[in-house]
Amino acid sequence: MTFPNIPDINPIDGLDVEQVALLLLSSIAFEELGLAHLINSEAEKLQGAIGTLVDDNGNLVNPDIKAESLQELLKVNKSVEKTLQSIIKKEMLLQFKFENVLDFLNQVDNNAPHG
């Protein structure tokens, strides 16, 4: 996986309101993309533990990671659960950030001269 190209924003002097809002929204989008990759990896971890993680030909990707007992499966499940709880917390913070950007844009719009 390659990293996206992020524009050089140093210095940020001279950016207008729209450019600032776009940078903030882009930062939210990049964080969401990262969380999506984490969710996918956790799903693959569970698939590996239950023995359903297969390649395009239907072959098990790594048979050695299949849980050998209920105890091992529960351990993997607990790990995934903790990771998903952290992702949910981050999602809540991103929602707050998004709402703050919307509030910022509304304030700018309300303070703009209407003519």
NUFI-955476 format. One line per field, with one value per residue (C-alpha): chain; residue in one letter; x, y, z. Coordinates in Angstrom, 1 decimal. Layout:
chain <- [A_...]
res <- [A_...]
c1 <- [X_...]
c2 <- [Y_...]
c3 <- [Z_...]
END
This chain:
chain <- [A_A_A_A_A_A_A_A_A_A_A_A_A_A_A_A_A_A_A_A_A_A_A_A_A_A_A_A_A_A_A_A_A_A_A_A_A_A_A_A_A_A_A_A_A_A_A_A_A_A_A_A_A_A_A_A_A_A_A_A_A_A_A_A_A_A_A_A_A_A_A_A_A_A_A_A_A_A_A_A_A_A_A_A_A_A_A_A_A_A_A_A_A_A_A_A_A_A_A_A_A_A_A_A_A_A_A_A_A_A_A_A_A_A_A]
res <- [M_T_F_P_N_I_P_D_I_N_P_I_D_G_L_D_V_E_Q_V_A_L_L_L_L_S_S_I_A_F_E_E_L_G_L_A_H_L_I_N_S_E_A_E_K_L_Q_G_A_I_G_T_L_V_D_D_N_G_N_L_V_N_P_D_I_K_A_E_S_L_Q_E_L_L_K_V_N_K_S_V_E_K_T_L_Q_S_I_I_K_K_E_M_L_L_Q_F_K_F_E_N_V_L_D_F_L_N_Q_V_D_N_N_A_P_H_G]
c1 <- [0.0_1.3_0.8_-1.2_0.5_-0.2_0.3_3.0_1.2_4.2_3.7_0.0_-0.1_-2.1_-4.6_-8.2_-11.1_-12.0_-8.4_-8.2_-11.6_-10.5_-7.2_-9.2_-11.7_-8.8_-7.2_-10.4_-10.7_-7.1_-7.8_-10.9_-9.0_-6.5_-9.3_-10.8_-7.5_-7.4_-10.9_-10.1_-7.0_-9.0_-11.6_-8.7_-7.4_-10.7_-11.0_-7.5_-8.4_-11.5_-9.8_-11.7_-9.0_-8.5_-6.7_-8.3_-7.9_-9.7_-6.5_-6.0_-3.7_-1.9_-3.2_-0.8_-2.8_-6.0_-7.1_-6.5_-8.9_-11.9_-9.6_-7.3_-10.4_-11.7_-8.3_-8.3_-11.8_-11.0_-8.0_-10.2_-12.9_-10.4_-9.0_-12.5_-13.4_-10.3_-11.4_-14.9_-13.4_-11.3_-14.5_-16.2_-13.3_-13.4_-17.1_-16.4_-13.7_-16.0_-18.7_-16.2_-15.2_-18.9_-19.4_-16.3_-17.7_-21.1_-19.5_-17.5_-20.6_-22.6_-19.9_-19.4_-20.8_-23.9_-24.5]
c2 <- [0.0_3.4_6.6_9.4_12.6_15.3_18.9_20.9_23.3_25.0_27.9_28.0_31.8_33.0_30.2_31.2_29.8_27.3_26.0_25.6_23.8_21.5_20.6_19.9_17.7_15.9_15.2_13.6_11.5_10.3_9.2_7.4_5.6_4.5_3.2_1.4_-0.5_-1.3_-2.7_-4.8_-6.2_-7.1_-8.9_-10.8_-11.7_-13.3_-15.0_-16.5_-17.7_-19.5_-20.8_-18.9_-16.5_-17.6_-16.3_-15.8_-19.5_-20.6_-21.7_-20.9_-17.9_-19.0_-22.3_-21.8_-18.9_-21.0_-21.2_-24.7_-24.4_-22.4_-20.7_-19.4_-18.3_-16.4_-14.7_-13.5_-12.3_-10.3_-8.8_-7.8_-6.4_-4.2_-2.9_-2.1_-0.3_1.9_2.5_3.5_6.0_7.5_7.6_9.7_12.1_12.4_13.1_15.9_17.2_17.1_19.0_21.6_22.1_22.5_25.0_26.9_27.1_28.2_31.0_32.2_32.1_34.0_36.6_37.1_40.4_39.7_42.0]
c3 <- [0.0_-0.9_1.0_-0.6_-1.6_0.8_-0.4_1.3_3.6_5.1_5.6_5.8_5.7_2.8_2.8_2.5_4.5_1.8_1.6_5.3_5.4_2.6_4.4_7.6_5.7_3.9_7.3_8.4_5.2_5.6_9.2_8.1_5.4_8.0_10.3_7.4_6.9_10.6_10.5_7.5_9.2_12.2_10.0_8.4_11.8_12.7_9.4_9.9_13.4_12.2_9.1_6.4_5.2_1.6_-1.5_-4.9_-5.6_-2.4_-0.6_3.0_3.2_6.4_7.9_10.8_12.3_12.7_16.3_17.7_20.5_21.8_24.2_21.4_19.4_22.4_22.8_19.2_19.5_22.7_20.9_17.9_20.3_22.1_18.8_17.5_20.7_20.1_16.5_17.7_20.1_17.2_15.1_17.8_17.8_14.0_14.2_16.7_14.4_11.4_13.3_14.3_10.7_9.8_12.6_11.4_7.9_9.2_11.3_8.3_6.1_8.7_9.1_5.4_4.0_2.0_-1.0]
END
